[in-house]
Amino acid sequence: MTRKDRGSEQEVAVALLYDGAHAPVVTAKGQGDVARRILEIAEHHGVPLENDPQLAAILSQIPLGDEIPEALYRAIAEVISFAYLVSGKRPPGYQPAPEDSPQPPSPPR
């Protein structure tokens, strides 16, 4: 996630790790050159990026290695869902709902 501060035009990046079993953890964050390097690494590895200035500002206040607070679960769940969608992946343990499962074709009559 990135943002530009209004006065300084300083780019900020925050990286999260989500293993499916625990709350997401802040694994990297930085401003300026560090932010650009985080983004380069993410892009190199095909990590989807979300540009949300307000969320990035909040996440940048969380210490490295800490889980995100419960108050951010919904916002981060939306970001993670988006990342899975655009990457064509599924979260660990994902089981599609019955209505999402492909139905076998009906036999001919």
C-alpha positions in Angstrom: 0.0 0.0 0.0 1.3 3.5 -0.7 0.4 7.0 -0.1 1.8 10.5 -0.7 1.8 12.9 2.2 0.1 16.1 1.3 2.8 18.6 2.1 5.9 16.6 1.5 4.9 14.4 -1.4 6.6 11.6 0.5 5.7 8.1 -0.7 4.9 5.5 2.0 4.7 1.8 1.6 3.6 -0.9 4.1 3.8 -4.6 3.5 1.7 -7.2 5.3 2.1 -11.0 5.8 -1.1 -13.0 6.1 -0.7 -16.8 6.7 -4.4 -17.6 7.0 -4.1 -18.7 10.6 -3.3 -15.4 12.4 -4.0 -11.7 12.0 -1.9 -10.0 9.3 1.5 -8.8 10.4 3.4 -5.6 9.3 6.6 -7.0 7.7 8.0 -3.9 6.1 7.3 -0.2 6.0 9.1 2.9 4.9 9.1 6.3 3.3 10.9 7.7 0.2 13.6 5.5 -1.2 12.7 2.7 1.3 9.1 2.8 0.2 10.1 2.7 -3.5 12.3 -0.3 -2.8 9.5 -2.1 -0.9 7.2 -1.5 -3.9 9.9 -2.7 -6.4 10.4 -5.9 -4.5 6.6 -6.5 -4.3 6.2 -5.9 -8.0 9.1 -8.2 -8.8 7.4 -11.0 -6.9 4.0 -10.3 -8.4 2.4 -9.1 -5.1 -0.8 -7.1 -5.9 -0.6 -3.5 -4.7 -3.4 -1.4 -3.1 -3.2 2.3 -3.2 -5.1 3.5 -0.1 -3.5 6.6 1.5 -5.6 6.6 4.7 -5.1 2.9 5.4 -1.4 3.2 4.6 -1.1 6.1 7.0 -2.7 4.1 9.8 -0.7 0.9 9.0 2.6 2.9 9.0 2.1 3.6 12.7 2.1 -0.1 13.6 5.5 -1.5 14.8 7.2 -3.9 12.5 6.4 -7.5 13.4 3.1 -6.6 15.1 -0.3 -7.9 14.1 -2.8 -5.4 12.8 -5.3 -4.3 15.4 -8.8 -5.9 15.4 -10.3 -2.5 14.4 -8.6 -2.9 11.0 -9.7 -6.5 10.3 -12.5 -5.5 7.9 -10.4 -3.0 5.9 -7.5 -5.5 5.6 -9.9 -8.4 4.8 -11.1 -6.3 1.8 -7.5 -5.7 0.7 -6.5 -9.3 1.0 -9.7 -10.4 -0.8 -8.8 -8.1 -3.7 -5.2 -9.4 -3.7 -6.4 -13.0 -4.0 -8.9 -12.0 -6.7 -6.4 -10.2 -9.0 -3.7 -12.9 -8.5 -6.1 -15.8 -9.2 -5.2 -17.5 -5.9 -7.3 -18.8 -3.0 -6.6 -18.3 0.7 -5.3 -21.3 2.7 -8.1 -23.6 3.6 -10.5 -22.0 1.1 -13.7 -24.0 0.5 -16.1 -22.5 -2.1 -19.7 -22.1 -1.0 -22.0 -24.7 -2.7 -23.4 -22.0 -5.0 -19.9 -21.2 -6.1 -19.0 -24.8 -7.0 -19.2 -25.7 -10.6 -22.3 -27.9 -11.3 -21.9 -31.0 -13.5 -23.8 -30.7 -16.7 -27.3 -32.2 -16.8 -27.6 -35.5 -18.6 -29.2 -35.3 -22.1 -32.9 -36.2 -22.3 
